Amino acid sequence: MTILAVFRSRAQTLAYAAALRGTGVPVQTVSTPKEAGVGCGISAKFEEQFLQRARRALAARPYSSFSGFMRKSGSGFSYF
């Protein structure tokens, strides 16, 4: 299942994606869906099997603009 890490800052999204890549997580930056309700425009996308690594990468640095994780839900995404 697809997971998005949603941020309110483009710079922090890109830094987080780089951190994930550094831990071996295949990640892409993608357009943030409108359901997120934030305005930065990009999110980090990865597969759910890497969620624990993604949480550890998030805890390792002060990402003040992190809004939450979203999971693919039907034809859209929702926070969990």
C-alpha positions as CSV (number, residue, x, y, z in Angstrom):
1,M,0.0,0.0,0.0
2,T,1.2,3.5,-0.8
3,I,2.1,5.9,2.0
4,L,2.7,9.7,1.7
5,A,4.6,11.7,4.3
6,V,3.0,15.2,4.1
7,F,4.9,18.4,5.0
8,R,4.1,22.1,4.9
9,S,7.6,22.9,3.7
10,R,9.0,21.9,0.3
11,A,12.6,22.1,1.7
12,Q,11.7,19.7,4.6
13,T,10.0,17.3,2.2
14,L,13.1,17.1,0.0
15,A,15.4,16.7,3.1
16,Y,13.2,13.9,4.4
17,A,13.2,12.1,1.1
18,A,17.0,12.3,1.0
19,A,17.1,10.9,4.5
20,L,14.9,8.0,3.5
21,R,17.0,7.3,0.5
22,G,20.0,7.2,2.9
23,T,18.3,4.4,4.8
24,G,17.6,2.4,1.7
25,V,13.9,3.3,1.3
26,P,12.9,3.7,-2.3
27,V,11.1,7.1,-2.2
28,Q,9.7,9.6,-4.7
29,T,8.5,13.1,-4.3
30,V,5.0,13.6,-5.7
31,S,2.3,16.2,-5.7
32,T,0.5,16.5,-2.4
33,P,-3.2,15.5,-2.8
34,K,-5.8,18.1,-2.0
35,E,-7.2,15.8,0.8
36,A,-4.0,16.7,2.8
37,G,-5.2,20.3,3.2
38,V,-1.6,21.7,3.1
39,G,-0.1,24.0,0.6
40,C,3.5,23.0,0.0
41,G,2.7,21.0,-3.1
42,I,5.0,17.9,-2.7
43,S,5.1,14.9,-0.4
44,A,7.4,11.9,0.0
45,K,5.9,8.7,-1.4
46,F,7.0,5.2,-0.3
47,E,5.5,1.7,0.2
48,E,4.0,0.7,3.6
49,Q,6.6,-2.0,4.1
50,F,9.1,0.8,4.8
51,L,6.8,2.7,7.3
52,Q,8.9,1.8,10.4
53,R,12.1,3.1,8.8
54,A,10.2,6.2,7.7
55,R,9.1,6.8,11.3
56,R,12.6,6.4,12.6
57,A,13.9,8.9,10.0
58,L,11.2,11.3,11.0
59,A,12.2,11.0,14.7
60,A,15.9,11.5,13.9
61,R,15.5,15.1,12.8
62,P,13.4,18.1,13.8
63,Y,10.8,18.2,10.9
64,S,8.7,21.0,12.3
65,S,6.5,21.1,9.1
66,F,5.4,17.4,9.2
67,S,1.6,17.2,8.9
68,G,1.3,13.4,9.1
69,F,1.2,10.2,7.1
70,M,-1.5,9.5,4.5
71,R,-2.5,6.0,3.2
72,K,-4.0,5.2,-0.2
73,S,-7.7,4.8,0.4
74,G,-9.9,3.9,-2.5
75,S,-9.3,6.5,-5.2
76,G,-7.8,9.1,-2.7
77,F,-5.7,9.4,0.4
78,S,-6.5,9.8,4.1
79,Y,-4.5,10.5,7.2
80,F,-3.9,7.7,9.7
